């Protein structure tokens, strides 16, 4: 993390740390964490008056409430220590998803960020994981061949350019088919783009706008026809579940 303000951090449980939370707050930034299973926060404030009985109870003590509801939005104290180092009040949200409660903590108290929005926002963290997986394994940056700084940077920038070009092709292909970009397989689309370059790379050297139009039109049509995933990815299923 940086000392710059106004940044949103979406953290995996492996980074859980009160010191890290405090650093983010002190920097004037925001975070969304999954709640650690061993953490049993104390509820100090509720978002709705009818849930006032929850105040003063810990999460482990509100089982009856959780059985009757599908959403939780409260303010809590995380630390159970008598003299805690971390004393900030934090927002705890929970959603019942497919019969299982999922809890997240955040220092975003803006009511426009509903529990469902926070839940969906955290799910976007997987897109970062997917990006690094694609860059390393699909675009082969896992094993860089160059041994000089310039050579390494050329490989990295080449991979990023190819990644962005493929994403640029996927966007209008998705619009053309009425699907979301997440329903397209990056690997399939990349193979189409790479195959086209290998077969018709000479078109790029023609000083003609019509040649460039032909390249992109052909790539978009081909990706639209052949680039869709056989199954809908998790993020698409999540969006459909949250916005039926």
N, C-alpha and C positions, 0 to 999 in steps of 0.2 A: 504494500500500500504506500501511498504518498502523503505528504502533508498538505496537498492541495485540497481545498474545500469543494463541496458540491458534487462529490463522486458517489455513485451507488455501488456497493460491494455485495455480491451474492456469493456467500461462502458455503463450502462443504463442511460437514461436521468435523472433519479432520483438523480444521483450523480453529475450533472452538477455544476461546480464551477470553477471560474477563479483561485482561490487559489490552487485547486487540480491540475489543468493543470500546474501551475507554479511549484508545488512540483515535478511532474513527469519529467518535463523538467530539473529542477535543479538536479535531481537524475541521469540524463543521460538515462532515459527510454523513452518508446514510448507509445502512446495512440491512440485509435480510438473511437470517440464519435459520436453519432447522433447530428446533429445541433438542438439546441433548437429553437422552432418555433418563440419565441419572439426576437431572435438574428438576427440582420440585418447587417452582416459583410461588411466591405469596401474592395473592390478588389484593391490590390496594385501591383499585378504582374500576368501575364498569362503564360500558358504553350505553347501557340501557337501564333505566331506573328499576324495571321489574326484576333485574338480575342483581339487585343490591345485596341479597343474602349471600352472595359469593364473596363479598369483601371480608378480608380477614382469614380466608381459607386458602389452603394450598391446592395446587392442581390435583394432587392425589386424593383430595377430600371432596371433590365435586362430581363423583361418579354418577350420582342420581341425576344431576343436571345434564351431563353428557349423554345419558340414556334417552333423554326427552328432547334433545336439541341436535341440530346439525351444524351449528356455527358458534364460535366463541370469539369475543373481542373484548379484551380487558387490559388493564395496566397492572404490571407486576414488579416485584422486587425479586431479582434472580438469586442472589446469594443468601445462604442460610447461616452464614457465619455470624457470631455475636458482634464482632467488629469487622464487618466486610470491607474489603478494599474497593469493591465496585458497589456504589450506592445509587446509581442512576435508576430511575423508573423507566421501564421498557414496555413496549406494547407486545402483548402475546395474542396471536390469532390462531384459531383452530378451525378445521373443516373436516366434516365426516365425508370421506371419499371411499366408496365401495365397501362400506361397513367398517372402515378403519379411520380413526382420528389422526390427523396430521397437524402438528403444531409448529409454528414459526415465530421467531421474535424479530422485532424491528424497532428502529427509532423513528419511523415514519408515522406520525400521529394524524396526518391529514385525512379527514373522513372520506375524501374522494378515493383514497386508496383502500377500498373495501377488502375484507378478508379474502374474497374470491380473487380480487385483482392481485393481492400480495402473493397468493398461492400460485397464480398463473405467472406472475413476474419471476418468482423463484424457479419455476420450471424452465424458464429461458436460459438458465445457467447451463443446461445441457447443450445448448447451441455452441457455447464456447468450447466445451469438451469435444463436441463433434468437429468443430473447426480444427482444433489441434490434431485430432486423429486423422482428419483428411490431409492436412498439410504434411504430417509425418509419414503416414503409411500409403495413402493414395498418390500423393504427389512426390513421394520418395525422399522427403527431407530427413527421414530417420537416419540415413547413411549418406552424408554429404561427401562427395568425391574430392572437392577442392581442398587444398592445404594452405592457401594464402587468404588473407583477409578479403581482397577484391574478388577472388574466385568464390569464396563462401557467400559473399553478398550477392554476386550474380546469380548463384543457384537459388538463394532465398527470394530475391526479387522476381526471378523467372517463375518460380512456383506460385508466388502471390499474384503475378499478372495472369497466369493461366487459371488460377482459382477464381479471380474476379471476372475474367472473361466468361468462364463457364457460368458463374452466377448471373452475369448480365444476360446471357442467352436464356437461362432458366426463367427469369422474371417475365418476359413477354410470352414465353411458351406457356407459363402458368395462366397468364391473362387470356391467352388464346383458347385454352381448354376449360377455363372457368374453375381451375383448381388452385390450391395454395402452393407456394414455392416449396413448402415442406413435404408435399406429396410427390415431389420429383427426386429421383435418385441422383445424387451428385456423381457417383461413380459411373452410372450409365451415361449421364450427360457428358461427363469428361471424355469418355471413350468415343462418343460421337464427334465432339469438337476435335479431339486429337486425330481421329481417323480422317476427318475432313481436311485438316491441315496437311496431313501426310499425302493425301491424294491430290489436293488442289492448292497447295501453298503458292503456286505461281500467280494465282489470282490476286494475292496481296500486293504484288509488285506492279500490277497494272495501274497506270495513272488515270483511273476512271472511277467516278462515283457509282456508276451502274454496277461495276464489278463488286464494290464494297456492299452495295444494297443486296446483290445476289447472294453474297456470302452469308450475311446475317439473316436474310429471309430463308435461305435453305437450312441454316443451322437451327433457327427457331422452329420451323416446320418439322424438322426431323426430331428434335428434342421433344416437341409437343406430342409427336406420335410414338416415340420409343423411350422417353426418359422417365415415365411415371413409375413409381415404386409399385411392386405387386401388393403390398399391404400398407395401410395408412400408418405413419409413424406416431409415436407416443404423443408428441406435442399437438398433432392434429386431433387425435382422439380426446386429449385434454380440453382443447378449445371447444370441441363439439359438446363435451360433457358440461362445461361451464356456461356455454351459450347455446342451449338446445333450440 
